[in-house]
Amino acid sequence: QTGRIEPNYPKVCGHQGNVLDIKWNPFIDNIIASCSEDTSVRIWEIPEGGLKRNMTEALLQLHGHSRRVGLVEWHPTTNNILFSAGYDYKVLIWNLDVGEPVKMIDCHTDVILCMSFNTDGSLLTTTCKDKKLRVIEPRSGRVLQEANCKNHRVNRVVFLGNMKRLLTTGVSRWNTRQIALWDQEDLSMPLTEEEIDGLSGLLFPFYDADTHMLYLAGKGDGNIRYYEISTEKPYLSYLMEFRSPAPQKGLGVMPKHGLDVSACEVFRFYKLVTLKGLIEPISMIVPRRSDSYQEDIYPMTPGTEPALTPDEWLGGINRGESIAGASPRPSWVKASRLPPERFLRHKQPSTKALPLFKLPQALDGLSNPVLMSLKEGYKKSSKMVFKAPIKEKKTVVVNGIDLLENVPPRTENELLRMFFRQQDEIRRLKEELAQKDIRIRQLQLELKNLLNSPKSH
């Protein structure tokens, strides 16, 4: 559906502070995780057909950070495992089956700027305001590799599929925007660095493991650059860029199963243009004359079924694309590299329904890894639903007062929660008072009309 929405269109507005990050669940289409300045992480279920009214009640509220929460990330292969990073310098790992944090990563000395997983979710990499890049084993919290990036101040980081490489964006010592490529097993120095330009906007990296394409988009820029990544020198091959006069505030990405394979669409951005108050879709299209399915640009891709349960992953099991083989693509998938000079063009997606695809029969028995083909279209075969854990609320009522509800705050987290709860209550009471004032004026007007009306005989 396209077009302008009404100003009073329903929203998800249950947080008591500014929302700092949101992420869609990769396995359940209508589940969103969000985090906020109110120190909470919340799980929302969007109803079928979209919102009909403002949503204020979250499916699940997660409280564990003592300061505002800036980042959330779903685990790529495990259902109901969520990571959150707060301004308390901690990363919490939540098991949503029980609604509690099960692990805490406490190795950072400043605010965490970015988190990224490798393909099977066995490694986590982070960038931090302390100018360090870290590769962490998330279940133990052990730092496997660490780089002190004084000459390349890192902001964002992304794992490059199964290449055992990391790519970071940041600022050089001369305050120019820069990207750097790293070996995940040796962060002593980057494999290569490349200056981008002298602008000041933050660079967002997006990596497509299926086509080995890297997209770079700057905050406040109107263009999107793209590169091809290889395991051999020169590693980064610049292709071309998409140009637009409208600056972008941020970008979202359509999952692979939502792409239009009949048009050879390999990537789709949703560009936030705040100056015009719109979200603009931008498609990356491989120009092909044939209307048949192009297997070389659509290899097997991570599917919509989780490979692991939370208990399996927490118990130390790794399962995912990386164990299919040592090569970047499984040996049973045919893929070829396209000529860089004619790789991509851009297209505004049509509003017609996108083709569906389903998991091929040859992979029905595979759980290691859970991959899918885009050839026959996407068919939502998964019947997974999110079930929030039931928590019993403990109460101790004396003279009509819940003593547990009115315990004085002992920590900064409790104080903030109480503050936002009181703000919410004050806002509600003001609205009730305003409604009663309107009713009083209506009754006064009715009484005045009765007094001024001629007496009936």
N, C-alpha and C positions, 0 to 999 in steps of 0.2 A: 504494500500500500504506500502510495506516494502522495505528496501534497502537504499543505500547511495544516497543522493541527490547531485545535481551539486553545485559547489561552487557559481555559479551565480544564484542560484534558487531564484525566487521572494520573497521579504520580505515586511512586514509592517514596513515602516521606516519614518513615518511622524513626530515623535517627534524630538525636537531640543536638547534634553538631554537624559541621560540614562533612560531607562524604568525600573521602580522599582516594578511594580505589574501589572498583567493582570488577568481578570476574564471573563469567558464565561457567556452569558446571559442564565439563567436557563429555559427560556420559548421560546426563539428564537435562534435556533441552530447556526446561522451564524453571531451573533452579539457579539463583544468583547469590553470590557471596559479596558482601560489602563491608567496608570498614570506615571508621569515622573519628572525628576529633572527640567524640564522647567516650572514647576508650573501648568501645565495643566492636565486635564482629557480629554480623547478623546474616542469617540465611533466609532468603525470600523464595516463595513459590508463586510464579506468575500463572494465573488461571488460563485455561484454554480459551482462546479468543481474545486474550489481552485483558487489561484492567477496565473495569466498569466504574470503579470509584477509587478514591485515594486509598492506598494500602499503608496502614500504620502499624499493623501487628505482624511481626516477623515470625517465621516458622520456628526459628531457633535463635536465641541470643547467647553470645559467647563472651564472657567477661574473664579476663586474665591479665591483660596489660594494665600497667599503672599510669601510662600516658597515652596520648592519642596514637591510633593505629594507622600507618601510612600505606601498607602493602598487604595484599592477599594473593595467594597462588594455590590453585588446585594441583594435586599430585597428578602427573600425566598418565599413569597406568593403574592407579588404585582408586577405587570408589570411596568417597566419604573421608578422604584425608585432605585436610586444608592447612596451609601454612599462612601465618600472619606475622608481620614485622612491625614493631611499634617504636615510638620515640623513646622508649625505655631501653633501647639498644638490644632487645631480645627478639628472637624468633620462636614462636610457639607452634607446635604441631598438634592439630586438633583431630581427634577421632569423632566424627559427627554421629557415629552409631551410638556413642554414649554421651556426646555433648560436652566433653571435657578435654583439656589439654593433656596429652600423654608424654610429650617430650618438650624440652626447652633448649634452644641453642643460645649459649651465652658467651660468645667469643668476640663480639664486636665492642668497640670502645666509643662509638659515635652512632649517629643516625644511619640506618641502612637505606640505601638509595634504590637498589634493584635486586631482584632474585630471579634465577633461571635454573631449570632442571635439564639434565641430560635426557636422552631418549627414554630410558627405562626408569628414570626417577631415583637411581641409586646415588646420584651426586647432585649437590646444590652449589651453585656459585652465587656470590653476592658482591656487590660494590658498596662501599661505605664512605661516609663523610671523613673518616680518618685517613683517606687516600690509599686504602688497601683493597686489593682484589683477593678474594678467598675462594678456594674449592673445599667444600665441606661434605663429610659423610653425615647425612642428616639424622640417622637413627642414633648415632653415638654422639653427635655434635663435635666430632674430631676434625680439626682443620688439617687437610691433607697437603694443600699447597697455599702459599701466601705470597703476594707481590706487593711491594711498597712502591706505589706509582706516584713518585714526586714529579717526574718529567712529563707524565701523561696522567693528568688528574681524571680518574674514571668517573663516569656518571651512570652509564647503562652497560649491561653485559647480556650476552645471549650465547647459549651452547649451540654449536654448529652441527646438529644431528649426531651421527656416529663417527665424525671425523676426528674426534678427540681434540677439538679446537674450540677456543673461546674467542669471541669478538667483543671488544669494548669500544664505546664511544666516550669521548672526553675532551679535555682542553690541554693543549701543549703548554710548554713554559713561556711561549710567546703569545698566549691567549688566543690561539687559533683553534678552530674545531678540528678534531683528529679522530681517526679510528686506528685500532691496534688489534693484531691477530696474535693469539697466544696458544702454546701447547699446554693442554690441561695438566699434563704430568710434570711440567717444568715451567714455573712462572718466574724464573730468575730474570728473564728479559723477553720482550715480545719478538715473535718471528718477523713481523714487519709492522711498520707504522706508515700512515698516509695522511697528509694534511688535506683537509676538505676546503675550508674557506675561513675568512676572518669574522664571520657573523657570530652573534652571541647566543642564539637560541639553542636549546637542548636538542641533541640528535637522538632520535628514536630508531633503533635497529629492529628489523623484522626479517626472519630467516625462513625460507621455504626449503625444507630438507628434501622434498621430492624432486625439485628442479635445481637444487644447489644455488638458489638465488638469494642475494642479500639486498634488502631495500632499506634505504636511509631517508628518513624524513625529519626535517628540523622544525621545531616549534617556532611559529611565526613565519616560516618559509611558505612559498607556494609550490615548490617543486619536490619531487621524490626521485632520488637517484637509485640506480640499481646496478649490481655487480654480480659476476659469476664467481663462485668460490671453488677452488681446487686444492688438492692435497700437495701439489707440487708448485714450485716457484713459477710465476710471481704470486701465487695464492689468490690475489684479488685482481679480477679483470673488469675494469669499468666498461659498461655497455652503453647506456644512455640515460636520459632522465625525462620524467613527466613534468611539464611546466604548467603553472596556473597562476593568474594574478591574485587569486584569493588566498590569504595566509591561513594556515591551519593551526588550530589550538591543540588538537590532538587527533589520533587516528585509532579506529577499531578495525578488526580483521574478520572476515567471514570464514568459518571453518570450511575445510575441504569439501565436505559432503553437501555444502550449499552452493557450490560453483556450477556454472552452466557449461558442462562438458561438451555440449553440441556446438558451442561457439569457441571452443578451445580456450576457455578462461582458466588461467592457472592461479590467479590471486585476485582478491578484491578487498579494497580498503573502504572504510567509511570515514570520510574526512569531516571533522567538526570545524565549521566556519562561523565563528561567533559574530563577526561583523555583519553577516547577513542573516544570522539566526537559523542556520540550516545545517543538515548533514548530507554531504554529497558523496554518492558511491563512485568509486574509481576502479575500473576493471583492467587487469593486465591480460591481454589477449595475445596468443601465439598465432600469427597470420598463416592459416592453412587454407588451401583451396578445396580440399576434400571435405565432405560432410561426414565421413566415417569416423569412428572412435580412434583417437590418436594415442596408442599405447605408450609411445616413447615419452610423452609428457605427463602421463598419468600412471606412474608405477603404483604398486601396493602402498597404501597410506594408513596411518594409525586409525583404527575404527572407533566406533561409538560404544563398544563393550569394554568394561574394565578387565584387565588381565589378572588382577589380584584383589583380595578382600583386605580390609584394614588389618586384621589379625595376621594374615600371611605376610604383608609387607613389614609390619612392626616386628614380626618374628625373624626377619632377615632374608626373606625370599625376594629375589629380583626377577622380573619377567617383563619382556617387552621386545621392541624391535631389535635391540642391540645384540640379542643372542641368536638371531637368524643367520648371522654370518659375519665375517670380519670386514667384508666390503661394505661401502656406504649403502648400497642397495642389495637386497637378497639376490642370490644367483639365479633364482627362478623368475626374476622380473627382467624383461627386456627394456633397456633404456638407452637413449643416445643423447649426446650433447648437441644442442642446436647452434647454428652459426650465430655468434654474438651480434653481428651487424644487422640481423633481421629477426631478432628474438621476439621483441614485444612491441605491441602497440596498445593504445588505451581506448577504452570504450565505456560509454555510459550504459550500465546494464538496462535491459528492457524490463518492463513491469510484468511481463508474462510469467506464468508459473515455471519454476525451474524443474528440469527432469529429475526423476527419482532414481535411486540406485539401491541395490540390496547386496548382502554378503554372498559371494559366489559359493556354489556348492562345494567346490574343492577345498574351501577353507572352513567348512562347518565344524570339523572336528578339531581345529587348531585353537589352542588357548595360549600358544607360546610361539610367536607373538599373536596378538589379536589385531589383524590387519584386514583391510577391505579394498575392493576394487570399485572404481567410479564408473566402470563401463556400463552397467545395466541400470544405473541410477540408484538413488538412495531410497530405501524403504525402511521406515522406522519400525524395526522388528523388536526392538528392546521394550520390554514392559516394566522397566525399572522405575520405581517411584521413590521419592525421598520420604523416609519416616523419621520424624523428629523424636528423640528419646523423651520419655515421660519422666519429669522430675517432680517429686513430691515437695510441696511447699510447707516448710515447718513453721508453725505459729505458736506463740505463747501469749494468750490474751488475758490481760488483767484489767478489770474495770473498763472493758470495751477498747483497750489500747493494745495493739500488737507490739510486744516488747522487742521482738526480733526485727520488726520492720523499722523501729525507731531507735536502734542502737547507734550511739554517736560514732561517726566515722573514725577509723583508726589509721587508714592509709590514704594516700593521695587519690588512688583509684576510687575508693569508697566515697571520698569527699566529692569528687567530680560527678559520680553517679547520683549522689544525693542532690547536688546542685542542679543538674540537668532535670532530675525528676521534679524538683521544686519549681524550676522554670516552666516545665510542662504543665504543672498544676496551676500556676499563676496564670498562664495563657488560657487554660480552660475556664478558670473562674472569671477572667475578664470577658471572655466570649459569652458566658452565661449572664453576666451582669449587663452586657450590652443588649442582649436579647430581652432581658427584663425591663431595661430602660425603654426600649422600643414598645413593649407591651403596655407599660405605664402611660406613655404618650398616646397610644391608640385609645386606651380606656378614658383618658382625660378628654380627648377629642370627641369620643362618643357621648360622654356626659355633657359636654358643652353643647353639642348638637341637640341633645334631648332638652336641655334647659332653654335653648333659643327657639325651639320649634313651637308653633301656635298650639294652644291647648285645644284638644278635640272636644266638641260638645256632644 
